[in-house]
Amino acid sequence: MVQLSRRTILTGGSALATGVLIAGETRAALQTDKLAAAIDRAASEAIVANACPGVAAAVWRGGEALFSKGYGTANLETDTPVAARSVFRIGSLTKQFTAAAIIKLSVEGKLGLDDPVSKHLEFFSTLKMVSIRELLNHTAGLHSDEAGPMCLDEKPKTQIDLARAIAEQKQPFDFAPGSAWLYSNTNYIVLGAIIEKVADAPLSAAMQTLVFAPLDLNNTAFDDSTTIVPGRVSGYTPAEVAGVFTRAAYIPIEQAGGAGAMRSTSGDLCRWHAHLFNERLFNAKNVQLMMTPGRLRDGRLASENRFSPQDASYGPTQYGFGLLIPPPTKGHRSVMHYGFINGFAALLETYVDLKLTLAVLCNADVNPALPIRSIRRIVIDQLL
């Protein structure tokens, strides 16, 4: 009879555990390689199809980078390649940062989410009462006349100036506040003005103090038309002739404000969600606020009364504070947002229970051939 000593058993167990660990690491490496190969194909196919000159994509899991890479061209005139750390404008991904800053100010006791807007912006006092929460949820009903407030002025306006122009519109509302849902940049421009007023600082500086610096988002900022940004990507519009792009139409980016004026990298966007959902900015209760579907004043989900018939395309997707809340995918809950602004298109999504985040940035106007949906599908198929 062969007798096994305690040392032999323990050593054998350790060897077995090491073998399992190595096998697990090998599987993880193979999974990452497969993911990278699929994203490579999707990004390359989009570039060859002239959907956009360049793409940056990142996938994080558990707060760490699983994949990060740039493809194609950041600037067609200099033939500069896109890198993983290239800086893109991110359009409406800005809204979730604005919402987070509002929550941070509420945590600090400087405002209440149910405060009337007029409490902080006195020029709203002549209008129907609108709450900060209704701005966040897109149920405020404020009319969006972007050709008015967001115009091609030589001197950029403050967010407070823009909010005043919104309050002074001939038609202030599309519907009674709190009675319907309508996605509108106007709501978040007014929120940007509230941040400026309460923080007593320009929006860009206030956001640096409230959100970017505390979370080490070193490549993220509110953009402007004059700053030289290392690694900045240029935005383009696909021309009617295949393979030809033109520079995207100029926009005074400062005037997109809290609705869409930010720039960032794919890695910083993933880091943002990792820190947000790990409660680095504020506690779980406040994180949950961002992921809670908005409601109308009568208590119904905001999605039950969409003001525009075109918004039927949202289907069962809800809206929280700066975040879209789609139905679960393969049983996993996610929050997401798209960002479209002249010359740029973006996606940021996190599967909250898996701590899995995807960011995709493109330097072209939104069009059907962009790789955003295909890369998202790859992540769903391979990692969910």
C-alpha positions as semicolon CSV with decimal commas, in nm:
position;residue;x (nm);y (nm);z (nm)
1;M;0,000;0,000;0,000
2;V;0,135;0,337;-0,092
3;Q;0,093;0,595;0,180
4;L;0,074;0,963;0,101
5;S;0,224;1,207;0,345
6;R;0,049;1,532;0,435
7;R;0,329;1,716;0,252
8;T;0,269;1,509;-0,062
9;I;-0,101;1,578;-0,052
10;L;-0,048;1,949;0,001
11;T;0,219;1,969;-0,269
12;G;0,002;1,776;-0,510
13;G;-0,293;2,001;-0,431
14;S;-0,077;2,306;-0,492
15;A;0,039;2,168;-0,826
16;L;-0,320;2,095;-0,922
17;A;-0,422;2,446;-0,824
18;T;-0,133;2,591;-1,024
19;G;-0,238;2,385;-1,325
20;V;-0,593;2,513;-1,296
21;L;-0,465;2,870;-1,264
22;I;-0,246;2,837;-1,572
23;A;-0,531;2,683;-1,768
24;G;-0,757;2,968;-1,660
25;E;-0,500;3,225;-1,764
26;T;-0,462;3,053;-2,100
27;R;-0,837;3,059;-2,159
28;A;-0,852;3,425;-2,062
29;A;-0,566;3,506;-2,301
30;L;-0,735;3,315;-2,582
31;Q;-1,061;3,497;-2,513
32;T;-0,883;3,834;-2,525
33;D;-0,707;3,738;-2,849
34;K;-1,038;3,635;-3,004
35;L;-1,201;3,960;-2,891
36;A;-0,913;4,166;-3,031
37;A;-0,922;3,987;-3,366
38;A;-1,297;4,044;-3,402
39;I;-1,273;4,414;-3,311
40;D;-0,977;4,450;-3,550
41;R;-1,192;4,316;-3,833
42;A;-1,493;4,534;-3,752
43;A;-1,289;4,854;-3,725
44;S;-1,085;4,780;-4,037
45;E;-1,393;4,696;-4,243
46;A;-1,556;5,026;-4,144
47;I;-1,248;5,224;-4,240
48;V;-1,220;5,043;-4,575
49;A;-1,590;5,114;-4,633
50;N;-1,517;5,487;-4,577
51;A;-1,748;5,508;-4,278
52;C;-1,483;5,705;-4,091
53;P;-1,110;5,773;-4,113
54;G;-1,038;5,636;-3,765
55;V;-1,165;5,441;-3,465
56;A;-1,057;5,398;-3,104
57;A;-1,204;5,117;-2,893
58;A;-1,153;5,000;-2,536
59;V;-1,304;4,721;-2,326
60;W;-1,256;4,713;-1,949
61;R;-1,359;4,444;-1,704
62;G;-1,339;4,469;-1,327
63;G;-1,184;4,812;-1,346
64;E;-0,893;4,705;-1,566
65;A;-0,827;4,730;-1,938
66;L;-0,902;4,411;-2,128
67;F;-0,854;4,567;-2,471
68;S;-0,752;4,910;-2,602
69;K;-0,650;5,004;-2,954
70;G;-0,665;5,272;-3,221
71;Y;-0,726;5,223;-3,594
72;G;-0,698;5,435;-3,905
73;T;-0,626;5,805;-3,929
74;A;-0,671;6,084;-3,676
75;N;-0,589;6,364;-3,921
76;L;-0,606;6,316;-4,296
77;E;-0,385;6,616;-4,372
78;T;-0,094;6,502;-4,156
79;D;-0,167;6,129;-4,195
80;T;-0,147;6,093;-3,816
81;P;-0,267;5,750;-3,696
82;V;-0,530;5,701;-3,428
83;A;-0,377;5,569;-3,104
84;A;-0,543;5,416;-2,801
85;R;-0,499;5,752;-2,622
86;S;-0,622;5,973;-2,906
87;V;-0,861;6,248;-2,796
88;F;-1,206;6,265;-2,959
89;R;-1,505;6,490;-2,906
90;I;-1,773;6,278;-2,739
91;G;-2,098;6,468;-2,799
92;S;-2,386;6,363;-2,578
93;L;-2,177;6,133;-2,361
94;T;-2,120;6,469;-2,190
95;K;-2,469;6,452;-2,037
96;Q;-2,382;6,180;-1,782
97;F;-2,087;6,385;-1,656
98;T;-2,312;6,689;-1,621
99;A;-2,566;6,480;-1,432
100;A;-2,296;6,347;-1,200
101;A;-2,176;6,701;-1,123
102;I;-2,532;6,802;-1,033
103;I;-2,558;6,504;-0,797
104;K;-2,218;6,593;-0,646
105;L;-2,342;6,946;-0,577
106;S;-2,655;6,801;-0,415
107;V;-2,439;6,577;-0,193
108;E;-2,246;6,887;-0,089
109;G;-2,576;7,054;0,005
110;K;-2,546;7,327;-0,256
111;L;-2,867;7,240;-0,441
112;G;-3,159;6,998;-0,428
113;L;-3,261;6,775;-0,715
114;D;-3,621;6,893;-0,677
115;D;-3,528;7,260;-0,658
116;P;-3,706;7,481;-0,909
117;V;-3,463;7,595;-1,176
118;S;-3,561;7,952;-1,088
119;K;-3,401;7,911;-0,744
120;H;-3,061;7,915;-0,912
121;L;-3,135;8,097;-1,240
122;E;-3,361;8,390;-1,155
123;F;-3,456;8,456;-1,519
124;F;-3,662;8,134;-1,512
125;S;-3,894;8,285;-1,248
126;T;-4,137;8,418;-1,512
127;L;-4,186;8,070;-1,663
128;K;-4,376;7,765;-1,548
129;M;-4,199;7,582;-1,267
130;V;-3,940;7,330;-1,384
131;S;-3,731;7,121;-1,144
132;I;-3,368;7,019;-1,178
133;R;-3,479;6,655;-1,172
134;E;-3,704;6,717;-1,475
135;L;-3,411;6,863;-1,666
136;L;-3,204;6,555;-1,584
137;N;-3,481;6,318;-1,698
138;H;-3,578;6,515;-2,013
139;T;-3,930;6,574;-1,883
140;A;-3,898;6,953;-1,843
141;G;-4,065;7,036;-2,175
142;L;-3,830;7,325;-2,257
143;H;-3,834;7,409;-2,626
144;S;-3,514;7,338;-2,816
145;D;-3,419;7,613;-3,058
146;E;-3,055;7,529;-3,114
147;A;-3,028;7,760;-3,411
148;G;-3,093;8,041;-3,165
149;P;-2,898;7,986;-2,841
150;M;-2,620;7,786;-3,009
151;C;-2,516;8,025;-3,285
152;L;-2,190;8,113;-3,456
153;D;-2,092;8,406;-3,238
154;E;-1,738;8,535;-3,246
155;K;-1,724;8,541;-2,866
156;P;-1,829;8,219;-2,688
157;K;-2,119;8,263;-2,449
158;T;-2,124;8,141;-2,092
159;Q;-2,366;7,864;-2,007
160;I;-2,565;8,116;-1,807
161;D;-2,594;8,337;-2,116
162;L;-2,719;8,039;-2,316
163;A;-2,971;7,945;-2,047
164;R;-3,101;8,302;-2,042
165;A;-3,155;8,286;-2,420
166;I;-3,346;7,960;-2,369
167;A;-3,567;8,120;-2,104
168;E;-3,637;8,413;-2,337
169;Q;-3,748;8,203;-2,635
170;K;-4,082;8,308;-2,787
171;Q;-4,199;7,952;-2,731
172;P;-4,048;7,845;-2,396
173;F;-4,214;7,502;-2,380
174;D;-4,311;7,220;-2,612
175;F;-4,537;7,070;-2,345
176;A;-4,631;7,129;-1,983
177;P;-4,337;7,050;-1,752
178;G;-4,349;6,698;-1,615
179;S;-4,622;6,579;-1,852
180;A;-4,417;6,405;-2,124
181;W;-4,066;6,297;-2,230
182;L;-3,856;6,456;-2,504
183;Y;-3,481;6,420;-2,543
184;S;-3,345;6,773;-2,569
185;N;-3,000;6,931;-2,549
186;T;-3,169;7,238;-2,403
187;N;-3,223;7,061;-2,071
188;Y;-2,853;6,992;-2,025
189;I;-2,740;7,336;-2,137
190;V;-2,956;7,475;-1,856
191;L;-2,802;7,221;-1,616
192;G;-2,459;7,345;-1,723
193;A;-2,570;7,697;-1,635
194;I;-2,686;7,581;-1,292
195;I;-2,343;7,424;-1,233
196;E;-2,176;7,752;-1,332
197;K;-2,400;7,952;-1,099
198;V;-2,380;7,723;-0,797
199;A;-2,007;7,653;-0,831
200;D;-1,936;8,019;-0,914
201;A;-1,696;7,913;-1,189
202;P;-1,699;7,852;-1,565
203;L;-1,842;7,512;-1,650
204;S;-1,506;7,372;-1,764
205;A;-1,335;7,468;-1,438
206;A;-1,626;7,353;-1,222
207;M;-1,630;7,012;-1,389
208;Q;-1,256;6,975;-1,342
209;T;-1,299;7,030;-0,968
210;L;-1,619;6,828;-0,923
211;V;-1,556;6,525;-1,145
212;F;-1,244;6,503;-1,359
213;A;-0,969;6,565;-1,102
214;P;-1,117;6,345;-0,825
215;L;-1,138;6,050;-1,067
216;D;-0,800;6,104;-1,237
217;L;-0,959;6,159;-1,577
218;N;-0,650;6,333;-1,707
219;N;-0,743;6,319;-2,077
220;T;-1,101;6,439;-2,027
221;A;-1,219;6,800;-2,036
222;F;-1,475;7,043;-2,168
223;D;-1,348;7,134;-2,511
224;D;-1,299;7,479;-2,657
225;S;-1,209;7,619;-2,995
226;T;-0,865;7,757;-2,909
227;T;-0,677;7,508;-2,689
228;I;-0,399;7,296;-2,841
229;V;-0,469;6,938;-2,731
230;P;-0,195;6,675;-2,775
231;G;-0,339;6,373;-2,951
232;R;-0,649;6,559;-3,069
233;V;-0,842;6,387;-3,350
234;S;-1,000;6,584;-3,634
235;G;-1,364;6,529;-3,727
236;Y;-1,489;6,456;-4,080
237;T;-1,796;6,419;-4,297
238;P;-1,809;6,139;-4,559
239;A;-1,849;6,292;-4,905
240;E;-2,077;6,157;-5,177
241;V;-1,768;6,035;-5,365
242;A;-1,643;5,707;-5,218
243;G;-1,320;5,742;-5,025
244;V;-1,346;6,120;-4,991
245;F;-1,401;6,312;-4,668
246;T;-1,450;6,679;-4,596
247;R;-1,384;6,857;-4,272
248;A;-1,691;6,847;-4,050
249;A;-1,895;7,166;-4,029
250;Y;-1,759;7,405;-3,767
251;I;-1,942;7,428;-3,438
252;P;-1,862;7,667;-3,152
253;I;-1,808;7,373;-2,922
254;E;-1,828;7,576;-2,600
255;Q;-2,193;7,641;-2,672
256;A;-2,275;7,270;-2,665
257;G;-2,206;7,307;-2,294
258;G;-2,339;7,048;-2,052
259;A;-2,519;6,878;-2,340
260;G;-2,225;6,787;-2,560
261;A;-1,904;6,991;-2,534
262;M;-1,662;6,737;-2,389
263;R;-1,356;6,557;-2,527
264;S;-1,203;6,234;-2,397
265;T;-1,028;5,908;-2,481
266;S;-1,171;5,557;-2,497
267;G;-0,962;5,460;-2,193
268;D;-1,072;5,758;-1,984
269;L;-1,435;5,683;-2,064
270;C;-1,397;5,327;-1,939
271;R;-1,214;5,456;-1,632
272;W;-1,500;5,699;-1,570
273;H;-1,758;5,423;-1,553
274;A;-1,529;5,199;-1,347
275;H;-1,488;5,474;-1,085
276;L;-1,853;5,581;-1,100
277;F;-1,989;5,232;-1,037
278;N;-1,722;5,159;-0,775
279;E;-1,860;5,462;-0,586
280;R;-1,546;5,673;-0,609
281;L;-1,747;5,991;-0,676
282;F;-2,045;5,939;-0,445
283;N;-2,223;5,654;-0,267
284;A;-2,435;5,371;-0,405
285;K;-2,763;5,553;-0,338
286;N;-2,657;5,838;-0,564
287;V;-2,516;5,605;-0,829
288;Q;-2,854;5,432;-0,831
289;L;-3,022;5,769;-0,891
290;M;-2,842;5,794;-1,224
291;M;-2,975;5,451;-1,323
292;T;-3,335;5,507;-1,211
293;P;-3,588;5,563;-1,492
294;G;-3,748;5,907;-1,494
295;R;-4,113;5,954;-1,409
296;L;-4,376;6,212;-1,496
297;R;-4,553;6,423;-1,236
298;D;-4,848;6,184;-1,243
299;G;-4,619;5,896;-1,143
300;R;-4,602;5,716;-1,478
301;L;-4,273;5,615;-1,630
302;A;-4,161;5,899;-1,858
303;S;-4,145;5,653;-2,149
304;E;-4,522;5,605;-2,132
305;N;-4,580;5,948;-2,284
306;R;-4,316;6,035;-2,540
307;F;-4,388;6,377;-2,689
308;S;-4,247;6,305;-3,034
309;P;-4,381;6,014;-3,243
310;Q;-4,025;5,969;-3,373
311;D;-3,919;5,867;-3,023
312;A;-4,116;5,544;-3,053
313;S;-3,785;5,401;-3,173
314;Y;-3,664;5,408;-2,810
315;G;-3,910;5,128;-2,736
316;P;-3,877;5,004;-2,376
317;T;-3,549;5,190;-2,322
318;Q;-3,576;5,428;-2,026
319;Y;-3,379;5,742;-1,937
320;G;-3,223;5,813;-1,599
321;F;-2,983;6,097;-1,522
322;G;-2,775;6,133;-1,839
323;L;-2,795;5,760;-1,906
324;L;-3,007;5,540;-2,131
325;I;-3,134;5,228;-1,957
326;P;-3,210;4,956;-2,215
327;P;-3,379;4,624;-2,137
328;P;-3,137;4,358;-2,003
329;T;-2,921;4,176;-2,259
330;K;-2,877;3,804;-2,191
331;G;-3,005;3,878;-1,841
332;H;-2,748;4,149;-1,776
333;R;-2,850;4,505;-1,697
334;S;-2,663;4,785;-1,873
335;V;-2,653;5,163;-1,894
336;M;-2,536;5,341;-2,205
337;H;-2,535;5,655;-2,415
338;Y;-2,447;5,754;-2,768
339;G;-2,269;6,075;-2,856
340;F;-2,302;6,247;-3,193
341;I;-2,161;6,590;-3,275
342;N;-2,020;6,740;-3,595
343;G;-1,749;6,502;-3,717
344;F;-1,769;6,254;-3,430
345;A;-1,971;5,956;-3,307
346;A;-1,932;5,765;-2,982
347;L;-2,074;5,490;-2,760
348;L;-2,015;5,417;-2,392
349;E;-2,189;5,122;-2,226
350;T;-2,144;4,929;-1,903
351;Y;-2,296;4,595;-1,802
352;V;-2,321;4,685;-1,438
353;D;-2,332;4,341;-1,273
354;L;-2,036;4,222;-1,482
355;K;-1,838;4,545;-1,439
356;L;-1,784;4,526;-1,814
357;T;-1,747;4,851;-2,009
358;L;-1,716;4,926;-2,379
359;A;-1,615;5,258;-2,537
360;V;-1,605;5,321;-2,913
361;L;-1,503;5,655;-3,067
362;C;-1,515;5,745;-3,439
363;N;-1,410;6,065;-3,619
364;A;-1,696;6,101;-3,866
365;D;-2,057;6,212;-3,867
366;V;-2,302;5,939;-3,773
367;N;-2,374;5,703;-4,062
368;P;-2,494;5,339;-4,095
369;A;-2,148;5,199;-4,177
370;L;-1,984;5,312;-3,852
371;P;-1,849;5,015;-3,649
372;I;-2,020;5,111;-3,323
373;R;-2,300;4,855;-3,346
374;S;-2,078;4,577;-3,479
375;I;-1,820;4,621;-3,202
376;R;-2,097;4,631;-2,942
377;R;-2,235;4,307;-3,085
378;I;-1,890;4,145;-3,064
379;V;-1,867;4,231;-2,694
380;I;-2,217;4,096;-2,630
381;D;-2,151;3,770;-2,818
382;Q;-1,811;3,703;-2,667
383;L;-1,822;3,840;-2,313
384;L;-2,183;3,817;-2,195
